[in-house]
């Protein structure tokens, strides 16, 4: 078993490394913090599993494409922060194999890693329960979340800002886009999700993330 841990935070990197070596002493574990280092491992070393933290992947998701290109059977576990949870459906659609929150309890993390490294897949039970009304499906190889699969990463980013109550002008300024561009994104998001207004959008997102 060969595992690549990708995180800029020492505490996450060290904690995962120690726990994996405790659970699977014979495993080979690599650690990488920067994109060039991650790509070097993916290009020159055989890897079965990749555990990658959101502070790396959200800024540059090209890593997923390169990982898949080099190792089509690679299983990817996404560790997300609360502000990055909006990207979960996007990365599920991109082919990640599971995800866990940064603030997961130690015992839960241990169980999550055991399941992921044994089966190649893991989704938190509470997340699955929230998805039941939306008919989340877990297929043999990939996780499928129909509700947000049609949205791009930028659309999900704007959606998240819209449901917080942010005005179009504020969103445009923070993302360095024009007001008309944000308005177009807003209409496109509502159309894709078949939702009439922002109030209904908030209800929809609460059903997903609680």
DRENPA-3360 file (N, C-alpha, C; in nm, 2 decimals, always signed):
BEGIN
1 = XXXXXXXX = +0.08/-0.12/+0.00/+0.00/+0.00/+0.00/+0.09/+0.12/+0.00 ~ +0.07/+0.21/-0.10/+0.15/+0.33/-0.11/+0.06/+0.45/-0.11 ~ +0.08/+0.54/-0.01/-0.01/+0.65/+0.01/+0.06/+0.78/+0.01 ~ +0.00/+0.88/-0.06/+0.06/+1.02/-0.07/-0.03/+1.11/+0.01 ~ +0.03/+1.18/+0.12/-0.04/+1.28/+0.20/+0.00/+1.42/+0.15 ~ -0.10/+1.50/+0.12/-0.08/+1.63/+0.07/-0.14/+1.74/+0.16 ~ -0.06/+1.81/+0.23/-0.12/+1.91/+0.32/-0.01/+2.01/+0.35 ~ -0.04/+2.14/+0.36/+0.05/+2.24/+0.40/+0.07/+2.25/+0.55;
9 = XXXXXXXX = -0.03/+2.19/+0.62/-0.02/+2.20/+0.77/+0.05/+2.08/+0.83 ~ +0.15/+2.11/+0.91/+0.23/+2.00/+0.98/+0.14/+1.91/+1.06 ~ +0.05/+1.97/+1.14/-0.03/+1.89/+1.23/-0.12/+1.79/+1.16 ~ -0.17/+1.83/+1.04/-0.25/+1.73/+0.96/-0.16/+1.62/+0.90 ~ -0.05/+1.67/+0.84/+0.04/+1.58/+0.78/+0.10/+1.48/+0.88 ~ +0.15/+1.52/+0.99/+0.20/+1.44/+1.09/+0.10/+1.34/+1.15 ~ -0.02/+1.40/+1.18/-0.13/+1.32/+1.24/-0.17/+1.20/+1.15 ~ -0.19/+1.23/+1.02/-0.23/+1.13/+0.92/-0.12/+1.03/+0.91;
17 = XXXXXXXX = +0.01/+1.07/+0.90/+0.12/+0.98/+0.88/+0.13/+0.88/+1.00 ~ +0.12/+0.94/+1.12/+0.13/+0.85/+1.24/+0.02/+0.75/+1.25 ~ -0.10/+0.80/+1.22/-0.22/+0.71/+1.23/-0.21/+0.60/+1.12 ~ -0.18/+0.64/+1.00/-0.17/+0.54/+0.89/-0.06/+0.43/+0.93 ~ +0.05/+0.47/+0.98/+0.16/+0.38/+1.01/+0.12/+0.29/+1.13 ~ +0.03/+0.34/+1.22/-0.02/+0.26/+1.33/-0.12/+0.16/+1.27 ~ -0.20/+0.20/+1.18/-0.30/+0.10/+1.13/-0.25/+0.01/+1.03 ~ -0.15/+0.05/+0.95/-0.09/-0.03/+0.84/+0.06/-0.01/+0.84;
25 = XXXXXXXX = +0.13/-0.08/+0.94/+0.27/-0.06/+0.96/+0.36/-0.08/+0.83 ~ +0.31/-0.17/+0.74/+0.39/-0.21/+0.62/+0.36/-0.11/+0.51 ~ +0.27/-0.01/+0.53/+0.24/+0.08/+0.42/+0.36/+0.18/+0.39 ~ +0.37/+0.22/+0.27/+0.47/+0.32/+0.23/+0.40/+0.46/+0.22 ~ +0.44/+0.55/+0.30/+0.37/+0.68/+0.31/+0.46/+0.80/+0.26 ~ +0.42/+0.87/+0.16/+0.49/+0.99/+0.12/+0.42/+1.11/+0.16 ~ +0.50/+1.22/+0.18/+0.44/+1.35/+0.22/+0.48/+1.46/+0.13 ~ +0.39/+1.55/+0.09/+0.42/+1.66/+0.00/+0.33/+1.78/+0.04;
33 = XXXXXXXX = +0.40/+1.90/+0.03/+0.33/+2.03/+0.07/+0.30/+2.12/-0.05 ~ +0.38/+2.11/-0.15/+0.37/+2.20/-0.26/+0.33/+2.13/-0.39 ~ +0.27/+2.20/-0.49/+0.22/+2.14/-0.61/+0.34/+2.07/-0.68 ~ +0.45/+2.13/-0.70/+0.56/+2.07/-0.78/+0.60/+1.94/-0.71 ~ +0.60/+1.93/-0.58/+0.64/+1.81/-0.51/+0.54/+1.70/-0.52 ~ +0.41/+1.74/-0.52/+0.30/+1.65/-0.54/+0.31/+1.58/-0.68 ~ +0.33/+1.67/-0.78/+0.33/+1.62/-0.92/+0.45/+1.53/-0.94 ~ +0.56/+1.56/-0.87/+0.68/+1.48/-0.88/+0.65/+1.34/-0.83;
41 = XXXXXXXX = +0.59/+1.33/-0.72/+0.55/+1.19/-0.67/+0.45/+1.12/-0.76 ~ +0.35/+1.20/-0.81/+0.25/+1.13/-0.90/+0.32/+1.09/-1.03 ~ +0.42/+1.16/-1.07/+0.48/+1.12/-1.20/+0.58/+1.01/-1.19 ~ +0.66/+1.01/-1.08/+0.77/+0.91/-1.07/+0.75/+0.80/-0.97 ~ +0.64/+0.80/-0.89/+0.62/+0.69/-0.80/+0.48/+0.63/-0.81 ~ +0.48/+0.51/-0.79/+0.35/+0.44/-0.79/+0.27/+0.47/-0.66 ~ +0.15/+0.52/-0.67/+0.07/+0.55/-0.56/-0.07/+0.49/-0.57 ~ -0.12/+0.43/-0.46/-0.25/+0.37/-0.46/-0.36/+0.47/-0.40;
49 = XXXXXXXX = -0.32/+0.55/-0.30/-0.41/+0.64/-0.24/-0.35/+0.78/-0.22 ~ -0.43/+0.88/-0.24/-0.39/+1.01/-0.21/-0.48/+1.08/-0.12 ~ -0.43/+1.14/-0.01/-0.51/+1.21/+0.09/-0.47/+1.36/+0.07 ~ -0.56/+1.44/+0.03/-0.53/+1.58/+0.00/-0.62/+1.68/+0.07 ~ -0.55/+1.78/+0.13/-0.62/+1.88/+0.21/-0.68/+2.00/+0.12 ~ -0.79/+2.06/+0.16/-0.85/+2.16/+0.08/-0.77/+2.28/+0.05 ~ -0.68/+2.32/+0.14/-0.60/+2.44/+0.12/-0.51/+2.42/+0.00 ~ -0.49/+2.30/-0.05/-0.41/+2.27/-0.17/-0.50/+2.26/-0.29;
57 = XXXXXXXX = -0.60/+2.17/-0.28/-0.68/+2.14/-0.39/-0.77/+2.24/-0.44 ~ -0.83/+2.32/-0.35/-0.93/+2.42/-0.39/-0.86/+2.53/-0.47 ~ -0.73/+2.56/-0.44/-0.66/+2.66/-0.52/-0.61/+2.61/-0.65 ~ -0.59/+2.48/-0.66/-0.54/+2.43/-0.79/-0.58/+2.28/-0.81 ~ -0.70/+2.27/-0.87/-0.75/+2.13/-0.88/-0.70/+2.06/-1.00 ~ -0.60/+2.12/-1.07/-0.53/+2.05/-1.18/-0.47/+1.92/-1.13 ~ -0.43/+1.92/-1.00/-0.37/+1.81/-0.94/-0.45/+1.68/-0.96 ~ -0.58/+1.70/-0.94/-0.67/+1.58/-0.96/-0.66/+1.52/-1.10;
65 = XXXXXXXX = -0.66/+1.61/-1.20/-0.65/+1.57/-1.34/-0.52/+1.50/-1.37 ~ -0.41/+1.55/-1.32/-0.28/+1.49/-1.34/-0.27/+1.36/-1.27 ~ -0.33/+1.35/-1.15/-0.33/+1.23/-1.07/-0.40/+1.12/-1.14 ~ -0.52/+1.15/-1.19/-0.60/+1.06/-1.27/-0.54/+1.01/-1.40 ~ -0.47/+1.10/-1.46/-0.40/+1.07/-1.59/-0.29/+0.97/-1.56 ~ -0.21/+0.99/-1.46/-0.10/+0.90/-1.43/-0.14/+0.77/-1.36 ~ -0.24/+0.78/-1.28/-0.29/+0.66/-1.20/-0.44/+0.66/-1.21 ~ -0.50/+0.60/-1.31/-0.65/+0.60/-1.33/-0.72/+0.53/-1.21;
73 = XXXXXXXX = -0.66/+0.44/-1.14/-0.72/+0.37/-1.03/-0.70/+0.43/-0.89 ~ -0.63/+0.54/-0.89/-0.59/+0.61/-0.77/-0.72/+0.65/-0.69 ~ -0.72/+0.62/-0.56/-0.83/+0.66/-0.48/-0.79/+0.79/-0.40 ~ -0.88/+0.89/-0.41/-0.85/+1.02/-0.35/-0.94/+1.06/-0.24 ~ -0.89/+1.09/-0.12/-0.96/+1.14/-0.01/-0.94/+1.29/+0.01 ~ -1.05/+1.36/+0.02/-1.05/+1.51/+0.03/-1.08/+1.55/+0.17 ~ -0.98/+1.62/+0.23/-1.00/+1.67/+0.37/-1.04/+1.82/+0.36 ~ -1.16/+1.85/+0.40/-1.21/+1.99/+0.38/-1.23/+2.07/+0.51;
81 = XXXXXXXX = -1.22/+2.20/+0.49/-1.25/+2.29/+0.60/-1.40/+2.33/+0.59 ~ -1.45/+2.39/+0.69/-1.60/+2.42/+0.68/-1.63/+2.52/+0.57 ~ -1.54/+2.61/+0.55/-1.56/+2.71/+0.44/-1.55/+2.65/+0.30 ~ -1.49/+2.53/+0.29/-1.47/+2.47/+0.16/-1.56/+2.35/+0.14 ~ -1.66/+2.33/+0.23/-1.75/+2.22/+0.21/-1.84/+2.24/+0.09 ~ -1.86/+2.36/+0.04/-1.94/+2.39/-0.07/-1.88/+2.32/-0.20 ~ -1.75/+2.29/-0.20/-1.69/+2.23/-0.31/-1.70/+2.08/-0.32 ~ -1.76/+2.02/-0.21/-1.76/+1.87/-0.21/-1.84/+1.81/-0.33;
89 = XXXXXXXX = -1.96/+1.86/-0.37/-2.02/+1.81/-0.49/-1.94/+1.82/-0.61 ~ -1.87/+1.93/-0.62/-1.78/+1.96/-0.74/-1.67/+1.85/-0.75 ~ -1.61/+1.82/-0.64/-1.50/+1.73/-0.64/-1.55/+1.58/-0.65 ~ -1.67/+1.56/-0.60/-1.73/+1.42/-0.62/-1.75/+1.40/-0.77 ~ -1.79/+1.50/-0.84/-1.81/+1.49/-0.98/-1.68/+1.48/-1.05 ~ -1.57/+1.53/-0.99/-1.44/+1.52/-1.06/-1.38/+1.38/-1.03 ~ -1.44/+1.30/-0.94/-1.39/+1.17/-0.92/-1.32/+1.14/-0.79 ~ -1.33/+1.22/-0.69/-1.27/+1.19/-0.56/-1.35/+1.07/-0.50;
97 = XXXXXXXX = -1.28/+1.00/-0.41/-1.34/+0.87/-0.36/-1.40/+0.89/-0.23 ~ -1.37/+1.00/-0.16/-1.43/+1.02/-0.03/-1.39/+1.15/+0.03 ~ -1.44/+1.19/+0.14/-1.40/+1.32/+0.21/-1.43/+1.31/+0.36 ~ -1.35/+1.39/+0.43/-1.37/+1.40/+0.57/-1.34/+1.55/+0.61 ~ -1.40/+1.60/+0.72/-1.38/+1.74/+0.76/-1.25/+1.75/+0.84 ~ -1.19/+1.87/+0.84/-1.07/+1.89/+0.91/-1.08/+1.87/+1.06 ~ -1.20/+1.90/+1.11/-1.22/+1.89/+1.26/-1.28/+1.76/+1.31 ~ -1.26/+1.66/+1.23/-1.31/+1.52/+1.27/-1.25/+1.47/+1.40;
105 = XXXXXXXX = -1.33/+1.41/+1.48/-1.27/+1.35/+1.61/-1.18/+1.24/+1.58 ~ -1.08/+1.22/+1.67/-0.97/+1.12/+1.64/-1.03/+0.98/+1.61 ~ -1.12/+0.94/+1.70/-1.18/+0.80/+1.68/-1.25/+0.79/+1.54 ~ -1.32/+0.90/+1.51/-1.39/+0.90/+1.38/-1.29/+0.90/+1.26 ~ -1.18/+0.97/+1.28/-1.07/+0.98/+1.18/-1.01/+0.84/+1.16 ~ -0.99/+0.77/+1.26/-0.93/+0.64/+1.26/-1.02/+0.54/+1.18 ~ -1.15/+0.55/+1.21/-1.25/+0.46/+1.14/-1.26/+0.50/+0.99 ~ -1.25/+0.63/+0.97/-1.26/+0.68/+0.83/-1.14/+0.63/+0.75;
113 = XXXXXXXX = -1.02/+0.64/+0.80/-0.90/+0.60/+0.73/-0.91/+0.45/+0.71 ~ -0.95/+0.37/+0.81/-0.96/+0.23/+0.79/-1.05/+0.19/+0.68 ~ -1.17/+0.25/+0.67/-1.27/+0.23/+0.57/-1.21/+0.27/+0.43 ~ -1.15/+0.39/+0.43/-1.10/+0.44/+0.30/-0.99/+0.35/+0.24 ~ -0.89/+0.32/+0.33/-0.78/+0.24/+0.28/-0.81/+0.09/+0.26 ~ -0.92/+0.05/+0.31/-0.96/-0.09/+0.28/-1.06/-0.10/+0.16 ~ -1.15/+0.00/+0.15/-1.25/-0.01/+0.04/-1.22/+0.09/-0.07 ~ -1.14/+0.19/-0.04/-1.12/+0.29/-0.14/-1.22/+0.40/-0.15;
121 = XXXXXXXX = -1.31/+0.41/-0.04/-1.42/+0.50/-0.04/-1.46/+0.54/+0.10 ~ -1.50/+0.66/+0.12/-1.56/+0.70/+0.25/-1.64/+0.83/+0.24 ~ -1.76/+0.82/+0.30/-1.84/+0.94/+0.31/-1.90/+0.94/+0.45 ~ -1.89/+1.05/+0.52/-1.94/+1.06/+0.66/-2.09/+1.03/+0.66 ~ -2.13/+0.95/+0.77/-2.27/+0.90/+0.78/-2.36/+1.02/+0.78 ~ -2.33/+1.13/+0.86/-2.42/+1.24/+0.87/-2.45/+1.31/+0.74 ~ -2.35/+1.31/+0.65/-2.36/+1.37/+0.52/-2.46/+1.28/+0.44 ~ -2.44/+1.15/+0.45/-2.53/+1.06/+0.37/-2.67/+1.08/+0.41;
129 = XXXXXXXX = -2.69/+1.10/+0.54/-2.83/+1.11/+0.60/-2.89/+1.24/+0.54 ~ -2.81/+1.35/+0.53/-2.87/+1.47/+0.48/-2.90/+1.46/+0.33 ~ -2.83/+1.37/+0.26/-2.85/+1.35/+0.12/-2.96/+1.26/+0.08 ~ -3.02/+1.19/+0.18/-3.12/+1.09/+0.14/-3.24/+1.15/+0.07 ~ -3.29/+1.27/+0.10/-3.40/+1.32/+0.03/-3.36/+1.36/-0.12 ~ -3.24/+1.38/-0.14/-3.19/+1.41/-0.28/-3.14/+1.29/-0.36 ~ -3.17/+1.17/-0.30/-3.13/+1.05/-0.37/-2.99/+1.04/-0.41 ~ -2.90/+1.06/-0.31/-2.76/+1.04/-0.33/-2.73/+0.90/-0.36;
137 = XXXXXXXX = -2.65/+0.87/-0.46/-2.62/+0.73/-0.49/-2.47/+0.71/-0.47 ~ -2.43/+0.59/-0.42/-2.29/+0.55/-0.42/-2.28/+0.43/-0.51 ~ -2.21/+0.45/-0.62/-2.20/+0.35/-0.72/-2.07/+0.27/-0.69 ~ -2.04/+0.17/-0.76/-1.93/+0.08/-0.74/-1.79/+0.15/-0.74 ~ -1.78/+0.24/-0.83/-1.65/+0.31/-0.85/-1.65/+0.46/-0.81 ~ -1.76/+0.53/-0.84/-1.76/+0.67/-0.81/-1.88/+0.71/-0.73 ~ -1.87/+0.82/-0.66/-1.98/+0.88/-0.58/-2.05/+0.97/-0.67 ~ -2.18/+0.97/-0.66/-2.26/+1.05/-0.75/-2.36/+1.14/-0.67;
145 = XXXXXXXX = -2.35/+1.27/-0.68/-2.44/+1.36/-0.61/-2.51/+1.44/-0.72 ~ -2.63/+1.39/-0.77/-2.70/+1.46/-0.88/-2.73/+1.60/-0.86 ~ -2.75/+1.65/-0.74/-2.80/+1.78/-0.71/-2.72/+1.90/-0.76 ~ -2.59/+1.89/-0.74/-2.50/+2.00/-0.78/-2.40/+1.96/-0.89 ~ -2.41/+1.84/-0.95/-2.31/+1.79/-1.05/-2.30/+1.89/-1.17 ~ -2.41/+1.96/-1.20/-2.41/+2.04/-1.32/-2.34/+2.17/-1.31 ~ -2.30/+2.21/-1.18/-2.24/+2.34/-1.16/-2.09/+2.34/-1.17 ~ -2.04/+2.44/-1.22/-1.89/+2.46/-1.23/-1.84/+2.50/-1.09;
153 = XXXXXXXX = -1.71/+2.50/-1.08/-1.65/+2.54/-0.95/-1.68/+2.69/-0.92 ~ -1.67/+2.77/-1.02/-1.70/+2.91/-1.00/-1.85/+2.93/-0.96 ~ -1.94/+2.85/-1.03/-2.08/+2.87/-0.99/-2.11/+2.82/-0.85 ~ -2.04/+2.72/-0.81/-2.06/+2.68/-0.67/-2.01/+2.78/-0.57 ~ -1.89/+2.85/-0.61/-1.84/+2.95/-0.53/-1.94/+3.07/-0.51 ~ -2.00/+3.11/-0.63/-2.09/+3.22/-0.62/-2.22/+3.18/-0.55 ~ -2.26/+3.06/-0.57/-2.38/+3.00/-0.50/-2.36/+3.02/-0.35 ~ -2.25/+2.98/-0.30/-2.22/+2.98/-0.16/-2.23/+3.13/-0.11;
161 = XXXXXXXX = -2.18/+3.22/-0.19/-2.19/+3.36/-0.15/-2.33/+3.41/-0.15 ~ -2.41/+3.37/-0.25/-2.55/+3.42/-0.26/-2.63/+3.37/-0.14 ~ -2.61/+3.25/-0.10/-2.69/+3.20/+0.01/-2.66/+3.26/+0.15 ~ -2.54/+3.33/+0.15/-2.50/+3.40/+0.28/-2.57/+3.54/+0.28 ~ -2.63/+3.57/+0.17/-2.70/+3.70/+0.16/-2.62/+3.81/+0.10 ~ -2.50/+3.78/+0.05/-2.41/+3.88/-0.01/-2.48/+3.94/-0.13 ~ -2.46/+4.07/-0.15/-2.52/+4.14/-0.27/-2.43/+4.11/-0.39 ~ -2.49/+4.13/-0.51/-2.42/+4.11/-0.63/-2.30/+4.20/-0.64;
169 = XXXXXXXX = -2.32/+4.32/-0.60/-2.20/+4.42/-0.61/-2.09/+4.37/-0.52 ~ -2.12/+4.32/-0.40/-2.01/+4.27/-0.31/-1.94/+4.15/-0.36 ~ -2.02/+4.06/-0.42/-1.97/+3.94/-0.48/-1.87/+3.97/-0.60 ~ -1.92/+4.07/-0.68/-1.84/+4.11/-0.80/-1.71/+4.17/-0.75 ~ -1.71/+4.25/-0.65/-1.59/+4.31/-0.60/-1.50/+4.21/-0.54 ~ -1.55/+4.12/-0.46/-1.46/+4.02/-0.40/-1.40/+3.92/-0.50 ~ -1.47/+3.89/-0.61/-1.42/+3.80/-0.71/-1.36/+3.87/-0.83 ~ -1.36/+4.00/-0.82/-1.30/+4.08/-0.93/-1.37/+4.06/-1.07;
177 = XXXXXXXX = -1.50/+4.05/-1.06/-1.58/+4.03/-1.18/-1.68/+4.15/-1.19 ~ -1.74/+4.16/-1.31/-1.84/+4.27/-1.32/-1.98/+4.23/-1.26 ~ -2.06/+4.33/-1.23/-2.19/+4.30/-1.17/-2.27/+4.22/-1.27 ~ -2.26/+4.25/-1.40/-2.34/+4.18/-1.50/-2.30/+4.03/-1.51 ~ -2.17/+4.00/-1.49/-2.12/+3.86/-1.49/-2.18/+3.79/-1.37 ~ -2.18/+3.85/-1.25/-2.24/+3.78/-1.14/-2.39/+3.76/-1.16 ~ -2.46/+3.86/-1.22/-2.60/+3.84/-1.24/-2.62/+3.72/-1.34 ~ -2.54/+3.71/-1.44/-2.55/+3.60/-1.53/-2.53/+3.47/-1.46;
185 = XXXXXXXX = -2.42/+3.46/-1.38/-2.40/+3.34/-1.30/-2.52/+3.30/-1.21 ~ -2.57/+3.40/-1.15/-2.69/+3.38/-1.06/-2.80/+3.32/-1.14 ~ -2.84/+3.37/-1.25/-2.95/+3.32/-1.34/-2.92/+3.18/-1.38 ~ -2.79/+3.16/-1.42/-2.75/+3.02/-1.47/-2.76/+2.92/-1.36 ~ -2.72/+2.96/-1.24/-2.73/+2.87/-1.12/-2.87/+2.83/-1.09 ~ -2.96/+2.93/-1.09/-3.10/+2.91/-1.06/-3.16/+2.82/-1.17 ~ -3.13/+2.84/-1.29/-3.18/+2.76/-1.40/-3.14/+2.62/-1.39 ~ -3.01/+2.60/-1.37/-2.95/+2.46/-1.36/-3.02/+2.38/-1.25;
193 = XXXXXXXX = -3.04/+2.45/-1.14/-3.09/+2.38/-1.02/-3.25/+2.38/-1.02 ~ -3.31/+2.45/-1.12/-3.45/+2.46/-1.13/-3.51/+2.52/-1.01 ~ -3.45/+2.63/-0.96/-3.50/+2.70/-0.84/-3.54/+2.84/-0.89 ~ -3.64/+2.90/-0.82/-3.69/+3.03/-0.87/-3.62/+3.15/-0.81 ~ -3.58/+3.14/-0.69/-3.52/+3.26/-0.62/-3.42/+3.22/-0.52 ~ -3.36/+3.32/-0.46/-3.25/+3.30/-0.36/-3.31/+3.24/-0.23 ~ -3.43/+3.27/-0.19/-3.49/+3.22/-0.07/-3.51/+3.06/-0.09 ~ -3.55/+3.02/-0.21/-3.56/+2.88/-0.23/-3.42/+2.81/-0.24;
201 = XXXXXXXX = -3.33/+2.89/-0.29/-3.19/+2.84/-0.30/-3.13/+2.81/-0.16 ~ -3.16/+2.90/-0.06/-3.12/+2.88/+0.07/-3.18/+2.75/+0.13 ~ -3.31/+2.73/+0.11/-3.37/+2.61/+0.16/-3.31/+2.48/+0.10 ~ -3.28/+2.49/-0.03/-3.22/+2.38/-0.10/-3.08/+2.35/-0.04 ~ -3.00/+2.45/-0.02/-2.87/+2.43/+0.04/-2.87/+2.38/+0.18 ~ -2.97/+2.42/+0.26/-2.99/+2.37/+0.39/-3.02/+2.22/+0.40 ~ -3.09/+2.17/+0.29/-3.12/+2.03/+0.28/-2.99/+1.95/+0.26 ~ -2.90/+2.01/+0.19/-2.77/+1.94/+0.16/-2.68/+1.95/+0.28;
209 = XX = -2.65/+2.07/+0.33/-2.54/+2.08/+0.43/-2.60/+2.10/+0.57 ~ -2.73/+2.12/+0.58/-2.78/+2.13/+0.72/-2.76/+2.27/+0.78;
% end
